[in-house]
Amino acid sequence: MVVEETHLKDCYVIKPQVFEDNRGYFFESFNAKKFQKETGMTIDFVQDNESKSSKNVLRGLHFQVGNYEQSKLVRVVQGAVIDVCVDLREESPTFGQSFSIELNQDNKKQLFVPKGFAHGFVVLKDNTIINYKCDNFYHQPSERGLIFNDKDLNIDWGISEDDAILSEKDKELPSLSEYLNEK
């Protein structure tokens, strides 16, 4: 696997080496030793999650706080998404900046989202399946989020706001500045 640093501190794109033949393909989706060698980070994933969504579903921007912060390794098994993360670490040189990438079943790229980041995605194809590993367990009281269309973050989701399909909860999330004022 090839680990590429993004412009956000501690955020990486992982490209697997895919072995294909007439039977199909095989690839190693994650190797802790290689990841540690390339990043200096030791990750112990403890929970795997999977979601299936229709085209234009937008999930996020979500994160957990305190002792329940999570790093995530996100990949698309079927379909395609624009995957987005935002650095919320106030001491970070990339605080408030975002990164986005298309993850799909063909490129097999993965996004490593470190602790202290908000994460979300918009689905580009019907019946898209996303799998992500987390290094901490889900804890509902520690769950937080930011509104997807925060004008200060200015994220290009690749679809119009009117086409985005959001949960009721995600429609009510605060902007980054509102979140910081509430802390």
C-alpha positions as CSV (number, residue, x, y, z in Angstrom):
1,M,0.0,0.0,0.0
2,V,1.1,3.6,-0.7
3,V,0.4,6.2,2.0
4,E,0.2,9.7,0.7
5,E,0.0,12.8,3.0
6,T,-2.7,15.3,2.3
7,H,-2.4,19.1,3.0
8,L,-4.1,18.5,6.4
9,K,-1.7,17.4,9.1
10,D,-2.0,13.7,10.0
11,C,-4.6,13.0,7.3
12,Y,-3.6,10.4,4.7
13,V,-4.8,8.8,1.4
14,I,-4.0,5.1,1.2
15,K,-3.7,3.5,-2.2
16,P,-3.6,-0.3,-2.2
17,Q,-1.6,-2.5,-4.6
18,V,-4.3,-4.4,-6.4
19,F,-3.6,-7.8,-7.9
20,E,-6.0,-8.7,-10.7
21,D,-6.4,-11.7,-13.0
22,N,-9.1,-13.5,-14.7
23,R,-10.6,-14.7,-11.4
24,G,-11.0,-11.1,-10.0
25,Y,-8.8,-9.2,-7.7
26,F,-7.1,-9.2,-4.3
27,F,-5.6,-6.4,-2.2
28,E,-4.5,-5.7,1.3
29,S,-6.7,-2.9,2.5
30,F,-4.7,-2.1,5.7
31,N,-1.4,-3.2,7.2
32,A,-0.6,-1.7,10.6
33,K,3.1,-2.1,10.3
34,K,3.3,-0.4,7.0
35,F,1.0,2.4,8.2
36,Q,3.1,3.0,11.3
37,K,6.3,3.0,9.2
38,E,4.9,5.6,6.8
39,T,3.1,7.9,9.3
40,G,4.7,7.2,12.7
41,M,1.2,6.5,14.1
42,T,0.2,3.4,15.9
43,I,-3.5,2.6,15.2
44,D,-5.6,0.0,17.0
45,F,-8.9,-0.3,15.2
46,V,-11.7,-1.6,17.5
47,Q,-14.9,-1.2,15.6
48,D,-15.9,-1.6,11.9
49,N,-18.9,0.1,10.5
50,E,-20.7,-0.2,7.2
51,S,-23.4,2.0,5.6
52,K,-25.5,1.7,2.4
53,S,-26.9,4.9,0.9
54,S,-28.7,6.2,-2.1
55,K,-27.4,8.8,-4.5
56,N,-27.3,12.4,-3.1
57,V,-27.4,11.2,0.6
58,L,-25.1,13.5,2.6
59,R,-24.0,12.2,5.9
60,G,-22.0,14.5,8.2
61,L,-20.1,16.3,9.2
62,H,-19.8,14.1,12.3
63,F,-17.2,13.6,15.1
64,Q,-16.9,12.5,18.7
65,V,-15.3,14.6,21.5
66,G,-13.2,13.9,24.7
67,N,-12.2,10.4,25.5
68,Y,-14.3,9.1,22.6
69,E,-12.6,10.9,19.7
70,Q,-12.1,8.5,16.8
71,S,-9.7,8.0,14.0
72,K,-11.3,6.4,10.9
73,L,-10.1,4.6,7.9
74,V,-12.8,5.0,5.2
75,R,-13.3,3.1,2.0
76,V,-16.0,2.4,-0.6
77,V,-16.8,-1.2,-1.3
78,Q,-19.5,-0.4,-3.9
79,G,-20.4,2.8,-5.7
80,A,-18.8,6.2,-5.1
81,V,-18.7,9.1,-2.7
82,I,-17.0,12.5,-2.2
83,D,-15.4,12.0,1.2
84,V,-14.7,15.1,3.3
85,C,-12.9,15.8,6.5
86,V,-12.3,19.0,8.5
87,D,-9.4,19.6,11.0
88,L,-11.0,20.7,14.3
89,R,-7.8,20.6,16.3
90,E,-7.4,24.2,17.4
91,E,-3.7,23.8,17.9
92,S,-3.2,22.4,14.4
93,P,-1.6,24.5,11.6
94,T,-4.5,23.2,9.4
95,F,-7.3,24.0,11.9
96,G,-10.6,24.8,10.1
97,Q,-9.3,23.5,6.7
98,S,-11.0,20.7,4.8
99,F,-9.9,17.9,2.4
100,S,-12.1,16.0,0.0
101,I,-11.5,13.1,-2.3
102,E,-13.5,10.8,-4.5
103,L,-13.5,7.3,-3.1
104,N,-15.0,4.6,-5.3
105,Q,-15.1,0.9,-6.0
106,D,-12.7,1.3,-8.9
107,N,-9.9,3.4,-7.4
108,K,-10.1,1.5,-4.1
109,K,-8.5,4.5,-2.3
110,Q,-9.0,5.0,1.4
111,L,-9.0,8.1,3.6
112,F,-7.4,8.0,7.0
113,V,-9.2,10.6,9.2
114,P,-7.4,11.3,12.4
115,K,-8.8,12.1,15.8
116,G,-10.0,15.7,16.1
117,F,-11.5,15.8,12.6
118,A,-15.1,16.0,11.5
119,H,-16.0,13.6,8.7
120,G,-18.8,13.3,6.1
121,F,-19.6,12.2,2.6
122,V,-22.0,12.6,-0.2
123,V,-23.1,9.6,-2.3
124,L,-22.6,9.8,-6.0
125,K,-24.2,6.5,-7.0
126,D,-27.2,4.5,-5.8
127,N,-26.6,1.6,-3.5
128,T,-23.2,2.8,-2.4
129,I,-21.6,0.8,0.4
130,I,-19.0,2.4,2.7
131,N,-16.9,0.6,5.2
132,Y,-14.9,2.3,7.9
133,K,-12.7,1.2,10.7
134,C,-12.6,3.2,14.0
135,D,-10.0,3.2,16.7
136,N,-12.6,4.0,19.4
137,F,-16.1,2.9,20.1
138,Y,-19.2,4.8,19.3
139,H,-20.5,6.8,22.3
140,Q,-23.7,8.7,21.6
141,P,-23.3,11.4,24.4
142,S,-19.9,12.4,22.8
143,E,-21.3,12.7,19.3
144,R,-21.2,16.1,17.7
145,G,-21.5,17.6,14.2
146,L,-21.2,20.6,11.9
147,I,-23.6,21.7,9.3
148,F,-22.5,20.6,5.8
149,N,-23.0,24.0,4.2
150,D,-21.1,26.1,6.6
151,K,-20.2,29.2,4.6
152,D,-16.8,29.6,6.4
153,L,-15.8,26.0,5.6
154,N,-17.0,26.5,1.9
155,I,-16.9,22.8,1.1
156,D,-17.7,21.8,-2.5
157,W,-19.8,18.7,-2.1
158,G,-20.2,18.2,-5.9
159,I,-24.0,18.5,-5.8
160,S,-26.4,21.3,-5.2
161,E,-27.7,21.9,-1.7
162,D,-31.3,21.4,-2.9
163,D,-30.4,17.8,-4.1
164,A,-28.7,16.8,-0.8
165,I,-30.7,14.2,1.2
166,L,-30.0,14.8,4.9
167,S,-31.2,13.3,8.1
168,E,-33.3,15.7,10.3
169,K,-30.5,15.7,12.8
170,D,-27.9,16.7,10.2
171,K,-30.1,19.6,9.1
172,E,-29.9,21.1,12.6
173,L,-26.1,21.0,13.2
174,P,-24.2,24.2,14.1
175,S,-21.6,26.0,12.0
176,L,-18.0,25.7,13.1
177,S,-18.1,29.1,14.7
178,E,-21.3,28.3,16.5
179,Y,-19.8,25.0,17.7
180,L,-16.7,26.8,19.0
181,N,-18.8,29.4,20.8
182,E,-20.8,26.7,22.5
183,K,-17.8,24.7,23.8
